[in-house]
Amino acid sequence: MDKKYLKKTYKKAIDRTIVLSVAILFIFFSFVGNASAKSAFILSVAHEIPEEVHWQEILASNLYWLFRYNGYTAYNYHNDTHLFTVYYAAGAYQENYFAITFYIGHGSYYIDDHWIYHYYISTLDSYAYDYRIYDHTYAKKNHLIFMWSCHQGKEVGGIIYGEVHGQPYAWTRTYLGYYGYWIPDGSTYVFIGFKEEAPLITRTIEGVDKAGYQFIWYFFAFATAWYEDNSIRYSLDLAAKYVWRKNITWDQSPLFTDFHMWVYGDSSLVLNDLPGGDTL
């Protein structure tokens, strides 16, 4: 049979399966109540490329229903991410035990007069700078932060000359272990981000169409599953295996080797083990 035909048919099958999952999740999980013990925030600023915009919307919707199914109070701010929503997610002000936050959108950094790197992400009305986010994280409720954005995982950060810098420190107020994937620091906080440029979620990577989309979905499906106690590290490994259909670990995947995704903090964290983590 013609290889081009098989490839095209396979691509259509994947697209239909992913879209169908949205409908299935919506129908099934509409009957599931929203819990308040733990929260999940989806911060998403639409890309300029139409296909990327389309799949960001699908991703945000899928994650929303996934989180709800797994007992999280879910907030979907796709294309509705303003400064106040970022600060709200950072503070996790609602009454709950802990929160997780996923951001997808543009990110960059600048160097100030003291040669300190400051990092920021885009919102619809301005930029959310690391030191401003820090102002809202005093409760330290965000235990998992995943930023699919350029440069936000470049360094751990901290406080220098009285200045806060670095997204990992800003979100967790913790000096997270640098080699968090390989040597968990036991802090119960994890930050995942890219040291350099983040790929589009619709990009074909090593023969896999929409590899970024698939990886994000699989990772959260495993990491937040109420019926399995998967660590962050194991969830990353499983996501890599499922996306590239071979027996690899996350640090053998192109997200690490080619795109410099990095994990800070405690990859041994099991979200279900946190207070309120096993609630539905």
N, C-alpha and C positions, 0 to 999 in steps of 0.2 A: 504494500500500500504506500501511497505517496507520503513522504516524510513531512512535507510542508502541510499537507492536509491533517496528518496526525497531530502536529504541533499546534495548528490553529484550533482543532477540535478540543485538544487538551486545555488550551488557554481559555476557551469559551466555557469549558466545564468548571474550571477553577473560579472564573468570574461569577458564574451562576451559583456555585456553591456558596461563595462568600456572601453574595447578595441575599440568597435564600436564608442564610443564617440569621440575617437581620429580621426577616419576617417571622421565623420560628421563635427567635428570642422574644420578639414583641408579643406574639400571641401567648406564649407560655408564661413569660415572666410578668405579664400584666396582672396576673393573679397573685403575684408574690408581693407582699407588703414591703415597704421601705423601712429598714431598721435604723436605729439611731446610735448604736454602740460604736460604729466605725464608719468612716466616710471615705469617699473616693471622688477626686476632682479631676475633670477632664478640661484642660485649658488648650484651646486650639484656635490659631489665627490662620485663616485660609491663605494658601499660596497663590501666586499669580497664574500658575499653569492650570488650565481648566481640568485636566485629568487628575491632577494632584488635589485640587479643590474637591472634586467629586469623591475621591477615595478617602480624603480626610473626614468628610462628612459621614461616610459609611463607617469608618473606623470609630469615630466618636460615638455614633449611635450603637454600634456593636458593643463597645466597651461599657457604655451606660447600662445596657441590659445585662451584660455579663456581671458587672459589679452588683447590680440589684439582686440578681439571682444568688450571688454569693453572700448576701446579707449586708451589703454596704448601702449607706445613704449616698446615692450617686448624684453628682452635679455635672451636667453636660453644658459646658460653655463654648461649644463649637461656634466659631465666628461670632462670639459674644463675649470675648475675653478682653476686658478692660482692666485698667490699673486696680480698681477696687475688687474685681474678682480674683486677681492674682493675690492681692493682700488678704482677701477673705480665705482663700485656699491655704496661704502660708500660715495664717493664724489658726485655721480650723476652729473658728470661734464658736461654732455650734457645740452643744453638749455632746461629747462623744469620748471614746477612749483613745482612739488614734485615727490618723488619716493617711492616705496615700495620694500622690499627685502625679499626673501625667501631663506634660506640656509638649505641644508640637507647634513649631512656628520658627520665625527668624530669630537668630541670636548673634551677638557679637561682643566686643569688649573695647575698652580704651585704656590708655595709660595716663595716670594723673601726674602732677608735678613732682610727686615723691617716687615716681617710677613704680607705682603700685597698679597692678592690673585690676580693672573693675569690669564686671560682666553684666550684660543686660539682655532681656528678651523683649520681643515686640508685643504690644497690645494694640487694640484698635484705636486708642487715643494717645498713646505715648509709649515710653519704654519703662520696663520694670527693672530697676538697677538692684544689684545684689545688696548693697547697704540699705536700700529702702525696704526691701523684702525682709531683711534682718529685723527691722523695727517691729515686725508683726509676728515673729516666731518665738516669742518668749515662753509660750506654753509648751514648745517642743513636741507638738503632737504629730508632725509628719515624719513617719518612720521609713517610708519608701518614696523617693522622688526620682522620676524618670523623665529626662528632657531629651526629646528628639529634636535637637537644635544645635547649630554650629557653636563650637568653642565653650559651651557651658560646663563641660567636664575637664577643662584644661588643667585645673589645679584644685586642691582642697580648699585653699584660702584660709582666712583667719583674721586676726586683728593686728595691724602694723601701724605704728604711730597714731594709735587711737582710731584708725580707719578699718571698717569691715570690708573685706573683699572676698570674692569667690562664692559661687552658688552653693556648693556643698555645705560650707560653713554657715552661709546666710540662712539656709533652710533648716538646718539641724542644730545650730549653735554648738557644734561638736567638731573637734579636730579628728575627722574620720581617718581611719587607716588607709594609706595610699594603695596598698596591695590588697584591697578588700575582697577581690574574687578568690585569690589564692590563700591569703592569710586573714581570715575574718577577725575583726577587732573586738567582737563581743559587745558592741555598743547598742545593738538593736536598731541602728539607723543605716540606711543604704541610699547612696546617690549614684545614679547611672546617667552618663552623658558622653558626649563626644569631645575629644581634645581638639579636633580640627573640624572640618566641614562634615555635616551630617548629610547622608544621601536622601534623595526623595524617596518616599515610601512606595512610589510606583516604579521605581527603577528596577531593571532586571540585573541581578547580581549573581554571577557565576551560573547563568542559565535559569535562574528562578525569577519568574515574573512577579512583580510587586513583593519583593523579598522583605522590604521594610515593614509593609503592612502586615504580612504574615507573621513576621517575627514578633512584633508588638502584640498582636492578638494571641499567639500561642504563649508568649511569656506571661501575660496577665491571666490567661486561662489557667495556667498551672500554678502561678504564684498566689492567686486569690481563691483557689478552689476550696470550698468549705469541707469537702469530703476527702481531701488529701492533705497531708502535712508536708508540703514541698518547700524546701528552702529556696532562697533567691538564687543561689548558685545552681541548684538542681533544675530550677525553672528555666534559667538561662541556657543550660546545657540541653534540656529537652526541646526548647524552642529552636535551637540551632539544628538539632537532629531532625525535627519535623520539617523545617523549612528547606534544608538542603538534602534531605532524604539520604543521609549517610551517617555512619557512627562517628560523630565528631563531638567535641565539647565546644562551649562558647568561645574559648580562647583559640580555637582552631578555625573558627568561622571567619569569613571576610569582614564581618562587622568589627572584629578586633584587629585582624591582620592588615586590612586595607583601609578601614575607616576610623580606626583608633577610638572605638568605643571603650569606655573605662568604667570600672566599678569601684567605688570608694566605700569603706565602712565594713559592715557586717553581712557578708553574703551567706552566713549560716542562719540568718534570720528566717524564721517561719512565721508568717503573719498570723496564722491561727493560734500561735502560742502567746501572742500579746494579749493583755487584758481586754476582753471583749472580742477577741479575734475569732472565737468559735461560735459566735452568735449568728442567728439567721433572722 
